[in-house]
């Protein structure tokens, strides 16, 4: 009797453990599927955000949309690390209105391909482009491994912090560059993205007290308010940004934390606060192997 009870308990326990194992496997499978769905929805959401009429209208009123490169606060520093484009094949990841594409073409690029997920962005870029060797294509930058051939220069301005798989993207970028090819990117600075809200802590009178930095080493998704919409981005440490490039044979040529010019501080209200913490990170690299 005792044997039968023990046997019955063991069989029940085995069934329970087996069921738990299968349940765990199913939960893992479901989590994996949900993560894939989440990534797909994120891509759809980011495309939808920039193609949303209200969002796009607000975005089109920003200085960098109306004035182009001259309206971008980091341009005076970004242009110092751009290469000689003469005769080069150029790829712009997340090209938006195509400002950098046209700059490359105006400075002698042989061919320029600008890619973006937003149809509205690309349509606007096309209306601004005339008689230049530029092609605009709607596609996800994470699919650049499907593009034929290679590129001498790959650019990306303020787009890569929207990508979940940074290492995977850098691997594809490196694969698309020949030896001595160049990759230049700008992203939101890790100090800027760490806490998530991307807003100053203010006093009772609305003055900026300090910029919060929290969860710096907790890399991953962040959500913030931008033009009255909730936007998803990805925070990474400075170590991750730089070492991932080095790990894929991209030598660091220049690293810049852009600061506003004296004229900007003088003429633009609130610009002096941009000297209190970094907002952007610019990295210029060359492929070595």
C-alpha positions as CSV (number, residue, x, y, z in Angstrom):
1,X,0.0,0.0,0.0
2,X,2.8,2.3,0.9
3,X,4.5,1.4,-2.3
4,X,1.4,2.1,-4.3
5,X,1.0,5.5,-2.7
6,X,4.6,6.4,-3.3
7,X,4.3,5.2,-6.9
8,X,1.2,7.1,-7.5
9,X,2.8,10.3,-6.0
10,X,5.9,9.9,-8.2
11,X,3.8,9.4,-11.3
12,X,1.7,12.4,-10.4
13,X,4.8,14.4,-9.7
14,X,6.3,13.3,-13.1
15,X,3.1,14.3,-14.8
16,X,3.1,17.7,-13.0
17,X,6.8,18.4,-13.8
18,X,6.3,17.3,-17.4
19,X,3.3,19.5,-17.7
20,X,5.2,22.4,-16.1
21,X,8.1,21.8,-18.5
22,X,5.7,21.8,-21.5
23,X,4.0,24.9,-20.1
24,X,7.3,26.6,-19.7
25,X,8.2,25.7,-23.3
26,X,4.9,27.0,-24.5
27,X,5.4,30.2,-22.5
28,X,8.8,30.7,-24.0
29,X,7.5,30.1,-27.5
30,X,4.6,32.5,-26.9
31,X,7.0,35.1,-25.5
32,X,9.3,34.7,-28.5
33,X,6.3,35.1,-30.8
34,X,5.0,38.1,-28.9
35,X,8.5,39.7,-29.1
36,X,8.5,39.2,-32.9
37,X,4.9,40.7,-33.1
38,X,6.0,43.6,-30.9
39,X,9.0,44.3,-33.2
40,X,6.7,44.2,-36.2
41,X,4.1,46.4,-34.6
42,X,6.9,48.8,-33.6
43,X,8.0,49.1,-37.2
44,X,4.5,49.7,-38.3
45,X,3.9,52.2,-35.5
46,X,7.0,54.2,-36.4
47,X,6.0,54.3,-40.0
48,X,2.5,55.2,-39.0
49,X,3.7,58.0,-36.7
50,X,5.7,59.8,-39.4
51,X,2.9,59.2,-41.9
52,X,0.2,60.4,-39.4
53,X,-1.1,63.7,-40.8
54,X,-1.1,65.6,-37.5
55,X,2.4,64.4,-36.5
56,X,3.8,65.1,-40.0
57,X,2.3,68.6,-40.0
58,X,3.9,69.3,-36.6
59,X,7.2,67.8,-37.8
60,X,7.2,69.9,-40.9
61,X,7.2,73.1,-38.8
62,X,10.5,72.2,-37.1
63,X,13.5,74.3,-38.0
64,X,15.3,71.3,-39.4
65,X,12.3,70.6,-41.7
66,X,11.9,74.1,-42.9
67,X,15.6,75.3,-43.0
68,X,17.2,72.0,-43.8
69,X,20.8,71.4,-42.6
70,X,21.1,75.0,-41.5
71,X,18.2,74.4,-39.1
72,X,19.8,71.4,-37.5
73,X,21.6,72.4,-34.3
74,X,24.3,69.7,-34.8
75,X,25.1,70.4,-38.4
76,X,28.0,72.7,-37.8
77,X,29.8,69.8,-36.1
78,X,28.5,66.9,-38.2
79,X,29.7,68.4,-41.5
80,X,33.3,68.5,-40.1
81,X,33.5,64.7,-40.1
82,X,31.8,64.1,-43.5
83,X,34.2,62.7,-46.1
84,X,35.0,63.8,-49.6
85,X,32.0,62.6,-51.5
86,X,33.5,62.9,-55.0
87,X,32.7,59.8,-57.1
88,X,31.4,57.9,-54.0
89,X,28.4,55.6,-53.7
90,X,26.4,56.8,-50.8
91,X,23.7,55.2,-48.6
92,X,21.6,57.3,-46.2
93,X,19.7,55.3,-43.5
94,X,16.6,57.0,-42.3
95,X,17.0,59.8,-44.9
96,X,13.8,61.7,-44.0
97,X,13.5,64.8,-46.2
98,X,16.7,63.9,-48.0
99,X,18.9,66.8,-46.8
100,X,22.0,64.7,-46.4
101,X,21.4,62.9,-49.7
102,X,21.3,66.2,-51.6
103,X,24.3,67.5,-49.7
104,X,26.3,64.4,-50.8
105,X,25.1,64.8,-54.4
106,X,26.0,68.5,-54.5
107,X,29.4,67.6,-53.3
108,X,30.2,65.1,-56.1
109,X,28.7,61.8,-55.0
110,X,28.3,59.4,-58.0
111,X,25.1,57.8,-56.7
112,X,23.0,58.3,-53.6
113,X,20.4,56.0,-52.2
114,X,18.2,57.4,-49.4
115,X,15.9,54.9,-47.5
116,X,13.2,55.6,-45.0
117,X,10.1,53.8,-43.7
118,X,7.9,56.9,-44.1
119,X,6.1,57.4,-47.4
120,X,5.4,61.0,-46.5
121,X,9.0,61.7,-45.8
122,X,10.1,60.2,-49.0
123,X,7.5,62.1,-51.0
124,X,8.7,65.4,-49.5
125,X,12.3,64.4,-50.3
126,X,11.4,63.7,-53.9
127,X,9.8,67.1,-54.3
128,X,13.0,68.8,-53.2
129,X,15.3,66.8,-55.4
130,X,15.9,67.9,-59.0
131,X,18.4,66.5,-61.6
132,X,20.5,64.8,-59.0
133,X,21.8,61.2,-58.9
134,X,19.6,60.3,-56.0
135,X,17.1,57.5,-55.6
136,X,14.7,57.3,-52.6
137,X,13.3,54.0,-51.5
138,X,10.8,53.0,-48.8
139,X,12.4,50.3,-46.7
140,X,13.5,49.4,-43.2
141,X,17.2,50.1,-42.6
142,X,17.4,46.6,-41.0
143,X,16.9,45.1,-44.5
144,X,20.0,46.7,-46.1
145,X,21.6,43.3,-46.4
146,X,19.0,42.8,-49.2
147,X,20.4,45.7,-51.3
148,X,22.7,44.8,-54.1
149,X,26.4,45.8,-54.1
150,X,28.3,47.9,-51.6
151,X,28.6,51.6,-50.7
152,X,31.6,53.8,-50.1
153,X,29.9,55.9,-47.5
154,X,26.9,55.1,-45.3
155,X,25.3,57.9,-43.3
156,X,22.6,57.9,-40.6
157,X,21.3,61.0,-38.9
158,X,19.2,60.7,-35.7
159,X,17.6,57.4,-36.8
160,X,19.5,54.5,-35.2
161,X,18.2,55.1,-31.7
162,X,14.8,53.9,-33.1
163,X,16.3,50.4,-33.9
164,X,16.1,47.5,-31.4
165,X,18.9,45.4,-32.8
166,X,21.8,47.8,-33.0
167,X,24.5,45.1,-33.2
168,X,22.7,43.4,-36.0
169,X,22.4,46.6,-37.9
170,X,26.1,47.5,-37.5
171,X,27.0,44.1,-38.7
172,X,25.0,44.7,-41.9
173,X,26.5,48.2,-42.3
174,X,30.0,46.9,-42.0
175,X,29.2,44.1,-44.6
176,X,28.0,46.8,-47.0
177,X,31.3,48.8,-46.8
178,X,34.5,48.0,-48.6
179,X,37.8,48.3,-46.7
180,X,38.4,52.1,-46.2
181,X,34.6,52.7,-46.6
182,X,33.2,55.2,-44.1
183,X,30.2,55.1,-41.7
184,X,29.1,58.3,-40.0
185,X,26.1,58.4,-37.6
186,X,24.4,60.7,-35.2
187,X,22.1,59.5,-32.4
188,X,20.6,60.9,-29.3
189,X,23.2,60.8,-26.5
190,X,22.9,58.1,-23.9
191,X,22.8,60.8,-21.2
192,X,19.8,62.2,-23.0
193,X,17.9,58.9,-23.4
194,X,18.7,57.1,-20.2
195,X,15.9,58.2,-17.9
196,X,13.3,58.0,-20.7
197,X,11.1,61.0,-20.4
198,X,13.6,63.4,-22.0
199,X,12.5,66.3,-20.0
200,X,14.1,68.7,-17.5
201,X,13.2,68.7,-13.8
202,X,11.8,72.1,-13.2
203,X,11.3,74.4,-10.2
204,X,8.0,76.0,-9.1
205,X,8.5,78.8,-11.6
206,X,9.1,76.5,-14.5
207,X,12.9,77.0,-14.7
208,X,15.1,74.1,-15.6
209,X,16.8,72.7,-12.5
210,X,18.6,69.7,-13.8
211,X,18.4,66.9,-16.3
212,X,17.6,63.5,-14.7
213,X,19.9,60.6,-15.5
214,X,18.6,57.3,-14.3
215,X,18.7,53.6,-15.4
216,X,21.8,54.4,-17.5
217,X,23.0,50.8,-17.6
218,X,19.5,49.4,-18.1
219,X,19.6,49.3,-21.9
220,X,16.5,48.9,-23.8
221,X,13.2,50.5,-24.9
222,X,12.2,53.9,-23.7
223,X,9.0,55.9,-24.4
224,X,8.9,59.7,-24.6
225,X,6.6,62.5,-25.7
226,X,7.5,64.1,-29.1
227,X,5.2,66.5,-30.9
228,X,2.2,65.3,-28.8
229,X,2.8,61.7,-29.7
230,X,4.2,58.8,-27.6
231,X,7.4,57.7,-29.4
232,X,9.4,54.5,-28.7
233,X,13.2,54.6,-28.8
234,X,16.1,52.5,-27.6
235,X,18.6,53.5,-25.0
236,X,22.2,52.2,-25.1
237,X,25.3,53.1,-23.1
238,X,28.2,55.0,-24.7
239,X,30.2,51.7,-24.3
240,X,27.7,49.8,-26.4
241,X,27.5,52.4,-29.1
242,X,31.3,52.6,-29.5
243,X,32.4,49.0,-28.8
244,X,29.8,47.6,-31.2
245,X,31.4,49.6,-34.0
246,X,34.9,48.4,-33.0
247,X,33.7,44.8,-32.9
248,X,32.7,45.0,-36.5
249,X,36.0,46.4,-37.8
250,X,34.9,50.1,-37.8
251,X,37.7,52.2,-36.5
252,X,36.7,55.3,-34.5
253,X,38.0,58.4,-36.4
254,X,36.1,61.0,-34.4
255,X,33.6,61.2,-31.6
256,X,31.7,64.4,-31.0
257,X,29.2,65.6,-28.4
258,X,27.8,68.6,-30.3
259,X,27.4,71.9,-28.5
260,X,25.6,75.0,-29.8
261,X,27.6,77.8,-31.2
262,X,27.8,81.2,-29.4
263,X,25.4,82.6,-32.0
264,X,22.9,79.9,-31.2
265,X,23.1,80.6,-27.5
266,X,22.7,84.3,-28.1
267,X,19.9,84.1,-30.6
268,X,17.8,81.1,-29.7
269,X,15.8,81.1,-26.4
270,X,16.7,78.2,-24.1
271,X,19.7,77.2,-26.2
272,X,22.1,78.0,-23.3
273,X,20.6,75.0,-21.4
274,X,22.0,72.7,-24.2
275,X,25.4,73.4,-22.6
276,X,24.3,71.7,-19.4
277,X,24.1,68.2,-20.8
278,X,24.8,66.4,-24.1
279,X,21.8,65.8,-26.4
280,X,23.5,64.1,-29.4
281,X,26.4,61.9,-30.2
282,X,28.2,61.9,-33.5
283,X,30.6,59.1,-34.5
284,X,32.7,58.9,-37.7
285,X,34.3,55.5,-38.5
286,X,36.3,53.8,-41.2
287,X,36.2,50.1,-42.1
288,X,39.6,48.4,-41.5
289,X,39.0,44.8,-42.6
